[in-house]
Amino acid sequence: MRKTLLLIVAAVLSCMTAMAQWNSNNAENLLAWTEGGYYSTDMKTTADGKIWLAVHEPFHNNEGKGGVTVALQLIDSLGNFCFDEPIRVSDYESRSWVSCGQYLFVDRDGNAIVAVYDWRQGADYYEGYTVYKVSQTGEFLWGEEGITLEGEKVYDLVASMSICQLADGSYVFAWQRSQPDNMNHMSIEMQRISPEGEMLWNPEEVCMYDKNTPYQYPYVIDGGNNQVIMLYAKGSSQELLARKLDFDGTPVWEEDTRVYTAGWGSIPVWTLIDVKPVDGGFIISWNDDRYYTEIESAYMAYVKSNGELGFTIDNGQKLGYAGWRSLSVRCHYDKASDSFYAIWNECSSSQSWYRVVAQRISKEGELLWSENGLELKPMEQTSYGYASIQSGINDEVAFFYMRNYAGTYGDVEAFVTTVNVNDTTLRRESEFTKGERVSEKSNLTTTPMINNNFWVAKWTDGGSYDDEELTDRLFMQRINNDFTLGNPNADDAVEGVQADANTFVAIATLVEGEAMFATNFATATQATLAVYDINGALVATPFEGELAAGRQYIEWNANVPAGIYLATLTTAQGVETVKVLVK
């Protein structure tokens, strides 16, 4: 059966410029999906700064049959769509979609590896996985029908796909599958595929199956030396273990590493844990109530590439001791500081008061930001969610999250806050979805920093009760590391560049009420910041005195008539001027 392929462009280098690009207005973000209804979405970046966007969406094929497929779009660093229309990778019938698992992976060459499941593999409407490799020019490198991972061996439920790439360019896939002798009993299936599309493993030899023991939720990580580490849940209590597999699928360690054994309660494990690769091993964060106190705590564990636990304490290192309920823990490894980071929500027992907390953890498990962590947002009668962490520049780490002002449906906005990891200074908070239109927003995700210059955020806008049609829309925004939004443009009122040593920049691209300037000097210096109007008259002196070394911020209350103003910083190193447009 041929796919419904609406477009393949000749080359990605000719990405369209007619489409809407990133812009600097946080009330007019990039509408990333214009095709109507959709389900889950994912995005991954390429090494050259593009973003693959994958969307689960409903469809009907030429035979009148339907289901859910994965559609692809490629977006360049300027926000241009590279395909006139999204690429639908399959139009085989399917039953459903699940958000449990990974269905998009981007390899080192910038190709998208896509996993879909449908009914093509067997009778009785049982579903199985088929994987595709799509180039940046839209070519299906493993054929239009992809590679069916299991042949005719399909039973019922399939979910929890995980994908990684090894040093030789091959790909490892792992997923969970129900078994014929017990439809509620899960096994873990695995396969390794060469870059050319050849299956390299015997699935019977690498399958983790025991009719008395369920295996679930695999996460595969490149373990170095063409080996792979897989985290998985075992047994009815769903204890977490890690196994290292050689290039031929045989176990490397004498026994699997036990990561966590204390139990979970009734909440699905995959909604609680967050897994990130670290130097051939991984870190994992979660929350649990192991002592049945109805007060959850935040935890992290570290598994090294040799299978050893990096922290001396069993069942994870506790990340904070404030005594509040700790929920939605997310983790990150920052290579520059060689440390681990976590962010989570703390709330009252009734979940009516919330705050946001972060922690820095050494590779030995030491809590570096006090035993209670660093408070990013104080306790308020509001709620926070969809947090993520990304590395920044100049000894900074960025924390992203959403805030619900209304408490129920309505006023949700997204933020980024950067923290200097050495002195825990909260540098700046930016609200990158703010607008006059109040709407429900959710599912915020972010990319790692692209080209050492910007992040990209993606979220769902559920619309407003004032909308004629209440439908989910998918939006994205480029957030530069100087907190400007959109594409730097020479014609803008301010320069969209990050301040390096001995550099002075304006943060906002357009000023209304308040302006913010950034400096970054190698050593402390005497400085004067003066603001002049276009005729050269002195308007204000926001700063005069000693300016500390490192990245510093100066605010100016721009309560002045609309127009162009010149901000001049005078130091012993010289005079620098930037232009600011006040509206």
C-alpha positions, 0 to 999 in steps of 0.5 A: 500500500502506498503512503499518501505523500503530499510533498517532497521538496527537491532540497532542504536548502531551498526551504520556503521563505514565504511561510511565517518565520520566527518573530519577536512578538510573544503574542504572535508565535509561529503556528507550527501545525495548520492541518487541523486536529492532531494528537501528540507531537514531538520535535528533535533538532539536527546538528545544523540547526533545523527542527524535525516536527512529528505529529500524530494525526487522524487520516482516511485513505483512498479506500475510506479506511482510517486511523492515526499516522505520523506526519513530518515537517522540517523547520529551519533555524529561521522558522521557515517550513521546508516542505510545502505540505507535511509528509504522511509516512503511512496510511495503513489502518490503525486503532489508536495512538499512545503518548507512552513512548518515542516515535521520533529520533534524529540521527547524526546525519539529520535524518528523521527515524520515525516509528508508527504502529498499525494493522499491516502485520497480522490478523485480528487487528493486532498492531505492530511497529514499522520504522522509516528513515526520512532524509532532509529532502523528504526521501524514504531511505528505507523504502516507502513501506519502511521496515516491519520490526516483528514480521507476523509476530504480533498479538495485541498491545504495543507501546513504549518505543525507544530509539538510539544510535550507536557509534557505527551508525546503526540504530537500536529499537526497544518496545513493549509487547503483550504476549499470546499466553497473557494479553495483560503480560508484557515483554520487551522486544528489541532490534538493531538495524544497520544504516542501510536498513538490514536487521542485525539481531535475532528477535528471539534471542534479545527478547526479554520474556518470562510468562511469570514476569512482566517487562515494561517501559524500556529506555535505550541509551548509547553506551559507547563501544557500539553497546547499548544500555537499557533501563526497564521496569520489571515485575508487578512492583515495577522495580527499575533495572539497567542492562548493557547489551553488546553489539550482538545483543548479548548482556555485557554485565554479569547482572543487571543494575538495580536502580530502584526497588521501593514501589510506585503506587498506582501512578504509571511509571512512565509518567513519573520518570525522566531519563537522560544520557550521561557519558555512556550511562544515564541519570533518572529522576522521579518522585515517590512516596516510599514511606506511605506518608502521602508526601512525595519526595524528589529523587535522582539516580546515576548509572555509570557506563560500567553499570556502577551506581554513581551515588552511594545511597540506594534507591536514589538520592533525595533532592530536597528536604523542605517537607512539601509534596514534590511532583513532576521531577525533570533532570538534565546533565550540563557538560560545561559544569559537569553536574546534574540538575533537577527541577520539580514542583513543590505543593501543599497537601491540598495542591492549592499552593505551589512553588518551583524548585531546582537543585544542582547535584554533583556526580557523587550525589552531593546536593550543591544548592542547599538541602532544600534546593534553589527556589525559582518561583515562591509559593503562591496560589497558582500551579506550574507544570511542563518543566524542562532544563537546557544548558545555556552559556556563560555558566548558566542553565535555563529552566522552562515551565508553564504557569496557570494564573487562573487555577482552572481553565484559562490564563496559562503562560510559559516562562524561561529562567536562567541561573548562574550555576556557580552563585545561584543568581537568577539572571532573568525571567522571560515570559515568551507566550504572553499576549492579550489573548487569554488561553489554556496552554499545555505540553510545553517542550524545549530543544537543547540550545541550537548553534550555541545561540537559541532554544526552541519551545513548542506547546499546545494552545487549547484556545479560549472560551471566546473562540468560535471554535475551541480547537488545539493549535500547535505553536513554537517560538525561538528564544535567543540566549539574550532573551530576545525572541525571533530572528535577529535582524539588522533592521530591528531596534536592537541587536539580537546577539549575546553579550560576550566579554567587554560587550554591551547589548540591549535585551528587549527588541522593542521597549514599552515601559521598561528596558533591560541592558546586559553587560559582560566584562572580564573584570569589575569596572567603573561605568556610567550608563546614559540614555539620550534622545535622538537630538542628543539630550540626556534623558536618564542615567540608569547606572553610575558606579562600579559594574561587577564582572560577569554578566550583569543587567541594568534596568531603565524605566522607559517612561518617555515619549515614543521614539528612538533613544541611544543608550551609551555605556562609558567605561575605562575600556571605551564607549559603546552605544545601542539603539532602543525604540520606545513605543 
